[in-house]
Amino acid sequence: MSGTQEISLIDQKEAIMAKIQHKGLTKKKIFQRALLITLGAILMSVGLEIFLVPNNVIDGGITGISIMLSYITGWKLGVFLFLFNIPFIFLGYKQIGKTFALSTLYGIVILSITTTLLHPVPAFTQDILLATIFGGILLGVGVGLVIRYGGSLDGTEILAILFNNKLPFSVGEIIMFFNLFILGSAGFVFSWDRAMYSLIAYFVAYKTIDITITGLDESKSVWIISDNASQIGDAIMNRLGRGVTYLNGEGAYSGDEKKVIFCVINRLEEAKLKEIVTENDGNAFLAVADIAEVRGGRFKKRDIH
């Protein structure tokens, strides 16, 4: 290969890399992200300082460690939240990217400042169960908002991703082990009933994070393989008002060509869709799966009456 050809190939590679490089966020997107990360950090601060911390209930992860150390040393919670998360911001930059690291740093700064400002405010309720539930909900909504808009308020997930390459466990299993150890430690620092309440708060926060990230309007993806694909597709469009996509498939065992239907519905339409499929082909293959988010295309439901 000549020197000219080599330079040409290098230029082509550089051009391709330039096309796939990360595009900068617009000012509107940056403002929206900053606003919602700020809101998320403030909600988490309220959940901690107004509900959980005054009642000696902790969360999992770095936050739980920070609450216990704050209780033992008498230092402000915000100090520990900031110091302990700094190393994970660097790891996040290495593992996920610059935008994630900057979003996380901003969220942690807001969280640390807000918890410090809210520390003198008295607890909203002395009822331990109410404090646990509402603290967990606020914590979950706050963390979920920050994750949804590209950041994090706790380094546990980043640490789990790092250990996942060296240990024979999944990221979820590592996080679970780590949090069980932290929540169990609350029994020695506070009391065992507080450790059990902390477990409830963690569970409530965990479920609320899922709802906040995925939204309440859960969508489902549907795959249908049938010899009557056209009839089923027409019925879905006319009776459900949903668009369908036809894909060409081939049976690996039989070698027969098959038409595959793909569509997206909401959970209220699942029973009706199954009825449509059964009516048109009782032997059709049907697979339904939950999906977290749908964007673009023609997902919007068309009027059917």
C-alpha positions in Angstrom: 0.0 0.0 0.0 1.4 3.4 -1.0 1.8 6.3 1.4 -0.9 8.3 -0.3 -3.4 5.4 0.1 -2.5 5.1 3.8 -3.1 8.9 4.4 -6.4 8.6 2.5 -7.5 5.7 4.8 -6.5 7.7 7.9 -8.5 10.7 6.6 -11.5 8.5 6.0 -11.3 7.1 9.5 -11.0 10.6 11.0 -14.0 11.7 9.0 -16.0 8.7 10.3 -15.0 9.4 13.9 -15.9 13.1 13.5 -19.4 12.1 12.4 -20.0 9.7 15.4 -18.6 12.0 18.0 -20.9 13.2 20.8 -22.9 16.3 19.7 -23.1 19.1 22.3 -26.4 19.7 24.1 -28.4 22.8 23.1 -28.8 25.6 25.6 -32.5 24.6 26.1 -31.5 21.0 26.9 -28.7 22.1 29.3 -31.2 24.4 31.1 -33.8 21.6 31.3 -31.3 19.1 32.6 -29.9 21.5 35.2 -33.4 22.5 36.4 -34.5 18.9 36.8 -31.3 17.7 38.4 -31.6 20.6 40.8 -35.2 19.6 41.6 -34.1 16.0 42.1 -31.3 16.9 44.4 -33.6 19.2 46.5 -36.2 16.4 46.8 -33.6 14.0 48.0 -32.4 16.5 50.5 -35.9 17.0 51.9 -36.4 13.2 52.1 -33.2 12.9 54.0 -33.1 15.9 56.4 -36.8 16.4 57.0 -37.9 12.7 57.2 -35.2 10.0 57.4 -32.2 11.4 59.2 -34.0 13.0 62.2 -35.7 9.6 62.8 -32.4 7.6 62.5 -33.5 5.9 59.3 -30.9 5.5 56.5 -30.8 4.7 52.8 -28.5 2.3 51.1 -25.2 3.1 49.3 -22.9 6.0 49.9 -25.8 8.0 51.4 -26.4 5.4 54.1 -22.7 5.4 55.0 -22.7 9.2 55.1 -25.8 9.3 57.4 -24.1 6.9 59.9 -20.8 8.7 59.9 -22.6 12.0 60.3 -24.4 10.6 63.4 -21.2 9.2 64.9 -19.0 12.3 64.3 -21.5 15.1 64.6 -20.3 16.5 61.2 -22.8 17.8 58.7 -24.3 15.1 56.3 -23.5 17.3 53.3 -19.8 17.1 54.0 -19.7 13.3 53.8 -22.0 13.2 50.8 -19.7 15.5 48.9 -16.4 13.9 49.9 -17.4 10.3 49.4 -18.9 10.9 46.0 -16.0 12.8 44.5 -14.0 9.6 43.6 -17.0 8.1 42.0 -17.5 11.2 39.8 -14.0 10.6 38.4 -14.8 6.9 37.9 -18.1 7.9 36.2 -16.1 10.1 33.8 -13.9 7.1 32.9 -16.7 4.6 32.7 -19.6 6.5 31.3 -18.5 9.9 30.0 -18.0 13.6 30.5 -21.6 14.7 30.4 -22.5 12.1 33.1 -19.7 13.2 35.3 -20.6 16.9 35.1 -24.3 16.2 35.7 -23.4 14.1 38.7 -21.0 16.7 40.1 -23.6 19.4 39.8 -26.2 17.1 41.5 -23.9 16.2 44.3 -23.0 19.9 44.9 -26.7 20.9 45.1 -27.4 17.9 47.3 -24.6 18.7 49.7 -25.6 22.4 50.0 -29.3 21.7 50.4 -28.8 19.1 53.1 -26.6 21.5 55.0 -29.2 24.3 54.8 -32.0 22.0 55.8 -30.2 20.4 58.8 -31.6 22.9 61.4 -35.2 22.4 60.2 -37.1 20.1 62.6 -38.5 16.8 61.4 -41.9 17.0 59.6 -43.2 14.0 61.6 -42.1 11.9 64.6 -44.2 9.0 63.4 -41.5 6.6 62.3 -43.6 4.7 59.7 -44.8 7.9 58.0 -41.3 9.3 58.0 -39.9 6.1 56.5 -42.5 5.9 53.7 -42.6 9.6 52.7 -38.9 9.9 53.1 -38.4 6.9 50.8 -40.8 8.4 48.2 -39.1 11.8 48.1 -35.7 10.1 48.0 -36.8 7.8 45.1 -38.4 10.7 43.1 -35.3 12.8 43.6 -32.8 10.1 42.6 -35.0 8.9 39.7 -35.2 12.5 38.2 -31.4 12.9 38.4 -30.8 9.4 36.8 -33.5 10.1 34.1 -31.7 13.3 33.1 -28.2 11.9 32.9 -26.6 12.1 36.4 -26.4 10.2 39.7 -26.6 11.1 43.4 -24.8 8.0 44.7 -21.6 6.3 43.6 -22.8 2.8 44.4 -23.8 1.9 40.9 -20.5 3.2 39.5 -18.6 1.1 42.0 -20.7 -2.0 41.1 -19.9 -1.5 37.4 -16.2 -1.3 38.3 -16.3 -4.5 40.5 -18.4 -6.3 37.9 -15.4 -6.7 35.7 -13.5 -8.5 38.5 -16.2 -10.4 40.3 -18.5 -13.3 39.1 -21.6 -11.3 40.0 -23.9 -9.0 38.1 -24.1 -5.3 38.8 -27.5 -5.7 40.5 -26.2 -8.5 42.8 -23.2 -6.4 43.8 -25.4 -3.4 44.6 -27.8 -5.7 46.6 -24.9 -7.2 48.7 -23.4 -3.7 49.3 -26.7 -2.3 50.5 -27.6 -5.2 52.7 -24.3 -4.8 54.5 -24.9 -1.0 54.9 -28.5 -1.4 56.1 -27.5 -4.2 58.5 -24.8 -1.9 59.9 -27.6 0.5 60.9 -28.6 -2.0 63.6 -25.3 -1.5 65.3 -25.1 2.3 64.9 -28.8 3.0 65.8 -31.0 0.0 66.7 -32.3 -3.1 65.0 -35.8 -1.7 64.6 -34.3 1.4 62.8 -32.4 -1.1 60.6 -35.7 -2.7 59.7 -37.3 0.7 59.0 -34.3 1.5 56.9 -34.9 -1.6 54.8 -38.5 -0.4 54.2 -37.3 3.1 53.2 -34.8 1.5 50.8 -37.5 -0.7 49.2 -39.9 2.3 48.9 -37.1 4.5 47.3 -36.1 1.6 45.0 -39.6 1.2 43.6 -40.2 4.9 43.3 -36.9 5.3 41.4 -38.2 2.7 38.8 -41.5 4.5 38.5 -39.9 7.9 38.1 -37.4 6.7 35.4 -39.9 4.6 33.4 -43.0 6.7 34.0 -46.5 5.6 35.0 -47.7 5.0 31.5 -46.0 1.6 30.9 -45.7 0.5 27.3 -45.4 -3.0 26.0 -43.8 -4.4 22.9 -45.6 -7.1 21.0 -44.2 -9.7 18.6 -46.7 -11.9 16.7 -45.8 -14.7 14.2 -48.8 -16.0 12.3 -49.9 -17.3 8.9 -52.7 -14.7 9.1 -50.4 -11.8 9.8 -52.2 -9.4 7.5 -55.6 -10.0 9.0 -54.2 -9.6 12.6 -52.3 -6.4 11.5 -55.5 -4.9 10.0 -57.5 -5.8 13.1 -54.9 -4.2 15.4 -54.9 -1.0 13.3 -58.7 -0.8 13.1 -59.8 -2.0 16.5 -56.9 -0.7 18.7 -55.8 2.3 16.6 -52.2 1.2 16.8 -49.7 1.2 14.0 -48.0 -2.1 13.1 -44.7 -3.0 11.3 -44.3 -6.2 9.2 -41.0 -7.9 9.3 -39.9 -10.8 7.2 -38.8 -13.9 9.1 -37.7 -17.5 8.4 -38.3 -20.5 10.6 -34.9 -22.0 11.6 -36.3 -25.5 11.8 -38.8 -25.6 9.0 -37.2 -23.1 6.7 -40.7 -21.6 6.0 -40.9 -17.8 5.4 -43.0 -16.1 8.1 -44.4 -12.6 8.4 -43.7 -11.1 11.8 -45.9 -8.3 13.3 -44.3 -5.8 15.7 -46.3 -3.1 17.5 -46.3 -1.1 20.8 -49.3 -0.9 23.0 -50.1 0.3 26.6 -50.9 -2.1 29.4 -54.7 -1.4 29.2 -54.7 -2.7 25.6 -53.0 -6.0 26.2 -56.1 -8.1 26.9 -57.8 -6.7 23.7 -54.8 -7.4 21.6 -54.7 -11.0 22.9 -58.3 -11.4 22.0 -57.7 -10.1 18.4 -54.8 -12.6 17.9 -56.8 -15.5 19.2 -59.8 -14.7 17.0 -57.7 -14.6 13.9 -55.2 -17.4 14.6 -55.5 -19.6 17.7 -52.0 -21.0 16.9 -50.2 -17.7 16.5 -47.0 -17.1 18.4 -47.3 -14.1 20.7 -44.6 -12.5 22.9 -45.3 -9.4 25.1 -42.6 -7.5 26.9 -42.4 -4.4 29.1 -40.5 -1.5 27.6 -39.2 1.6 29.6 -39.7 4.3 27.0 -41.1 5.0 23.5 -40.0 7.9 21.3 -40.6 8.9 17.7 -42.3 7.0 15.0 -46.1 6.7 15.1 -46.7 5.5 18.6 -49.5 8.0 19.2 -52.9 6.2 19.3 -55.2 6.8 16.4 -58.9 7.3 17.0 -60.9 4.2 16.3 -64.5 5.5 16.6 
